[in-house]
Structures are given as C-alpha cells and as structure tokens.
C-alpha cells in the first residue's frame, strides 16, 4: 500500500475543523447580542480548576458550562503576544487534538479553523471587524500593556474606539478589579441602547504582585500560588457585577479566559514568557448571559 500523503501536500485536502457540540453559530450572535471578552491576565489553569471544584468560585462557576473550566492552550506566553493573537481571532485552543473551529476569524485563504459557525471579518483585527458592523468597542485595561503610558502601552487599547486605564486598575492596586467593574458599568450605561456593545476587560488582579490578596501575606513573603488563588477569589467576588452590567441591555455572549499562566518555582521557573506547562495551559469558558426579564 503506498504511503499516505502528509497533511498540506497538494494531493491531500485539509481536514475540516470539528464543530464542538456546544459551539454557537456566531453569525447569529454577532449583531443581535452584546459581546463581553474578559481576560483574566496570568491565571493558571490548575489553580482555576481547583478553586472551581472546591466551590471557591461561586459566581464564576454558576456560568461555567457544567461548573468547570475548559483546559486550553494559550496563543502566547505573555500578555502582548497573546492579546495580539486573541484580537486576530485566535482565542486559546482546546487542549484535545484538533483542528478546532474558531468563534471569530479574519478572512484569509487556507484557514483550517474557519467553519460554518465562525464569524468571519474583513479587517486586520476583531475589534475593527466588530466596529465595521456597528458595534461600540470599549476597552477597560489592566496590566501595563493597556496603560497608554508610551507607544507600546498604546497599541492594544488603540484598537478600540474608547479605552480606559487608571492606576487604580493596574497590578499594584489591591482594589483593581472592583475599580475596573465600576468603570465598565459606566461605559455600558453610556452606550446608546440601539448600538450593540463589545466590552473588553483585561483583569490585572492575578498578575504579580498579588501577595496583598492573601490574608497574612507580606511584601517580604512575596507572591505564591496561594496568593494567586486568593486573587482569583477576589475577582470572583466582584465579577457578578460585571456580568450583570454586560447583560443589562440585551442578551450577551461572554468569553472568559486567561491569556497565559505563570510559574511559581516549578522546575526552577518563576514568571512567564517561557515555554512551560504552567504558562501555556489556561482556563477558558464561553456562555450566554441572559438579559433581565421584562
């Protein structure tokens, strides 16, 4: 028997992406729903999964399909690279073998992850693509790549029609996420009802430093896996307000995920922007948020 052609050779057809059973048809969602994208910056999959299983994330777990995070692989190993990919339509990829259809995709020839339910945009990035079909695009930044304090920190927020960042939203603030939600509520309220909204929130609380979220920890004791977990519990206490605001006008489709993880001494590694499983393995979920009745 002659050997089979390798994938991608002229005599072989690319394998079509497999539609996930719970994958929504984004062509029916875009235009009729508000959209919320939340990146829990630096959140590790193992910590997120453990806390959800232990009942320590009641507000998030209430929306996670089956009460569980999906294990995925990050498109980048640090914030800037990962968000550039996410805004091009490359959300974290399911950890199981693929190919996997994407929710959003820029139009380009040869894509093996564009399927019938993928919303395809003719723009360099998802934010511009949504703006082109009438969405108001709003960014509530968190980590330094969203602070507009210089050229590099202006690239990602510059994709949006409206962007917000204050020191109170940043990594050094113990109340960062509560402050971000306050601003997100204001942005939603200021958007005309008839105009659909794409709201993006980059949550900085998980990123170092996070020691101040763990009772009894000090600056000298530093960040640990436990303080990382405490930071996620802090986020969970406030995320219900964000979900309520995002769905206050109409039904909302939400994506909540990490952009990358981080290491706390595993195999001698600390931090991210490295090729380690603690960095590449991230939690992911998408779901619908129902608008209030009446």
C-alpha positions in Angstrom: 0.0 0.0 0.0 1.5 3.4 -1.0 2.2 5.8 1.9 -0.5 8.4 2.7 0.2 11.9 1.7 1.3 14.2 4.6 -1.3 16.9 5.5 -0.9 20.0 3.5 0.6 18.4 0.3 -1.1 19.3 -3.0 -2.8 15.8 -3.2 -4.4 16.0 0.2 -7.4 18.0 1.3 -7.1 19.8 4.7 -9.0 18.1 7.5 -12.2 20.2 8.2 -12.5 21.6 11.7 -14.7 19.6 14.0 -17.7 21.6 15.3 -17.9 21.3 19.1 -21.4 20.3 20.2 -21.8 23.5 22.3 -20.3 25.8 19.7 -22.7 28.7 19.0 -23.3 29.9 15.4 -21.5 33.3 15.8 -23.1 34.5 12.6 -26.4 34.5 14.5 -24.8 36.0 17.6 -22.9 39.0 16.1 -25.2 41.9 15.5 -28.0 40.6 17.8 -26.1 40.3 21.1 -23.8 42.4 23.1 -20.3 40.8 23.5 -18.1 40.6 26.5 -14.5 39.4 26.5 -12.7 39.1 29.8 -9.0 38.1 30.0 -8.0 37.0 33.5 -4.4 38.0 33.0 -1.9 35.4 34.1 -4.4 33.0 35.5 -3.2 29.4 35.7 -5.5 26.5 34.6 -4.7 24.3 37.6 -5.5 27.0 40.2 -8.7 27.9 38.4 -9.8 24.3 38.1 -9.0 23.5 41.8 -10.9 26.5 43.1 -14.0 25.8 40.9 -14.0 22.2 42.0 -13.7 23.2 45.7 -16.7 25.6 45.4 -14.5 28.7 46.0 -15.6 30.5 42.8 -19.4 30.6 43.2 -20.1 33.5 40.9 -17.9 32.2 38.0 -18.8 28.6 38.4 -22.5 29.5 38.1 -21.8 30.4 34.5 -19.1 27.8 33.5 -20.6 25.0 31.4 -21.0 22.1 33.9 -19.4 24.3 36.5 -16.0 23.6 35.1 -13.3 25.4 33.2 -12.2 24.0 29.8 -8.5 23.3 29.6 -6.9 25.1 26.6 -3.5 26.2 25.3 -2.7 29.9 25.2 -1.9 31.6 21.9 1.1 33.4 23.5 3.3 33.2 26.6 2.8 36.8 27.8 0.2 39.5 27.6 1.2 41.4 24.5 1.7 38.4 22.2 -1.4 36.6 23.5 -3.7 39.6 23.1 -2.4 40.3 19.6 -3.4 36.8 18.7 -6.8 37.0 20.6 -7.7 40.2 18.8 -7.0 38.5 15.5 -9.5 35.8 16.4 -7.1 33.2 17.9 -8.6 32.5 21.3 -7.0 29.9 23.4 -7.0 26.5 21.6 -8.7 23.4 23.1 -6.1 21.1 24.6 -7.5 18.0 22.7 -6.3 17.2 19.2 -7.9 19.3 16.5 -8.4 21.1 14.3 -10.9 23.2 16.2 -13.3 25.7 14.7 -12.9 29.3 15.9 -15.6 31.7 17.0 -14.1 34.6 15.1 -11.7 34.6 12.2 -10.1 37.2 9.9 -10.7 36.2 6.3 -7.7 34.6 4.8 -7.1 31.8 2.3 -6.3 28.4 3.6 -7.6 28.7 7.1 -8.3 25.3 8.5 -10.1 26.5 11.6 -12.8 28.6 9.9 -16.1 26.7 10.0 -19.8 27.4 9.2 -20.4 28.9 12.6 -17.4 31.1 12.6 -18.0 34.8 12.2 -15.5 36.0 9.6 -14.4 39.6 9.4 -12.7 41.6 6.7 -10.5 43.6 9.0 -7.0 43.3 10.5 -8.4 42.6 13.9 -11.7 41.5 15.6 -12.2 44.9 17.2 -12.2 46.7 13.9 -14.3 44.0 12.4 -17.0 44.5 15.0 -16.8 48.3 14.7 -17.4 47.9 11.0 -20.8 46.2 11.6 -21.9 48.8 14.1 -20.5 47.8 17.5 -19.3 50.3 20.0 -15.9 48.9 21.1 -14.8 49.7 24.7 -11.6 48.5 26.5 -11.1 48.6 30.3 -7.4 48.0 30.6 -5.5 46.4 33.4 -1.8 45.5 33.1 0.8 47.8 31.7 0.3 46.9 28.0 -3.0 48.8 28.3 -1.9 51.9 30.2 -1.2 54.2 27.2 1.9 55.4 29.1 4.1 55.2 26.0 3.9 53.8 22.5 3.9 50.2 23.4 1.2 50.6 26.0 -0.9 52.3 23.4 -1.0 49.6 20.8 -3.7 47.3 22.2 -6.0 49.9 23.7 -5.6 51.9 20.4 -7.6 49.2 18.7 -10.8 50.3 20.5 -13.0 53.3 19.9 -12.9 54.0 23.6 -10.4 52.9 26.2 -9.9 53.4 29.9 -7.0 52.9 32.2 -6.1 54.4 35.6 -3.5 53.5 38.2 -6.4 52.0 40.3 -6.9 49.4 37.5 -3.3 48.3 37.5 -1.4 45.4 39.0 -0.3 47.3 42.1 -3.8 48.2 43.3 -5.4 45.8 45.8 -8.8 47.0 44.6 -8.1 46.9 40.8 -10.9 44.7 39.7 -13.6 46.5 41.7 -12.4 49.7 40.2 -12.5 48.2 36.7 -16.0 47.0 37.2 -17.1 50.5 38.3 -15.7 51.9 35.0 -17.3 49.1 32.9 -20.7 49.8 34.5 -20.3 53.4 33.5 -19.3 52.5 29.9 -22.3 50.3 29.5 -24.6 52.9 30.8 -23.2 55.5 28.4 -23.7 53.3 25.3 -26.8 54.1 23.3 -29.3 51.2 23.7 -29.7 50.7 20.0 -26.0 50.3 19.4 -24.5 46.8 20.2 -21.5 46.8 22.5 -18.3 44.9 22.5 -16.8 45.3 26.0 -13.3 44.0 26.8 -11.9 43.9 30.3 -8.3 42.9 31.0 -8.2 41.8 34.6 -4.9 42.7 36.3 -5.5 41.2 39.8 -3.9 37.8 39.1 -0.7 39.3 37.8 2.2 39.9 40.1 2.2 41.5 42.7 -0.7 39.6 44.1 0.5 38.9 47.7 -1.8 41.5 49.2 -4.9 39.4 48.3 -3.8 36.6 50.7 -4.6 37.3 54.4 -1.4 37.3 56.4 1.0 37.6 53.4 3.5 40.4 53.3 5.6 42.1 50.7 8.6 40.2 52.1 6.8 36.8 51.8 6.0 37.7 48.1 3.7 36.2 45.6 2.9 32.5 45.8 0.5 30.0 44.2 -1.8 30.6 47.3 -1.8 34.4 46.8 -2.6 33.7 43.1 -5.6 31.7 44.2 -6.7 34.4 46.7 -6.6 36.9 43.9 -8.9 34.8 41.8 -11.3 34.5 44.7 -11.2 38.3 45.0 -12.1 38.6 41.3 -15.0 36.1 41.8 -16.5 38.3 44.5 -16.9 41.2 42.0 -17.4 39.5 38.6 -21.2 39.2 39.1 -21.5 42.9 38.8 -19.6 42.8 35.5 -21.8 40.1 34.2 -24.9 42.0 35.3 -23.8 45.2 33.5 -22.8 43.4 30.3 -26.3 41.8 30.1 -28.3 44.8 31.3 -29.3 45.9 27.8 -29.8 42.6 25.9 -28.6 39.1 25.8 -24.8 38.9 25.9 -22.3 36.4 24.7 -19.3 36.2 27.0 -15.8 34.7 26.7 -13.8 34.5 29.9 -10.3 33.1 29.7 -6.7 33.5 30.6 -4.2 34.9 28.2 -1.3 32.9 29.7 -0.3 31.3 33.1 2.7 31.8 35.2 5.2 29.8 37.2 5.8 29.8 40.9 9.1 27.9 41.1 8.0 24.8 39.1 11.2 23.2 37.6 13.1 26.3 38.8 10.9 28.7 36.8 9.3 31.9 38.0 7.1 34.1 35.9 6.0 33.8 32.3 7.2 34.5 28.7 8.7 31.0 28.9 7.7 27.6 27.4 6.4 25.8 30.5 3.1 24.0 31.0 2.1 26.4 33.8 2.3 29.2 31.3 0.8 27.5 28.2 -2.1 25.8 29.9 -5.0 28.2 30.6 -8.7 28.1 31.6 -11.4 29.1 29.2 -15.2 29.3 29.0 -17.8 30.9 26.8 -21.5 31.2 27.7 -24.6 33.4 27.3 -25.7 35.9 29.9 -29.4 36.5 29.9 -30.9 40.0 29.9 -33.2 40.8 32.8 -36.8 39.7 32.2 -39.1 42.5 31.0 
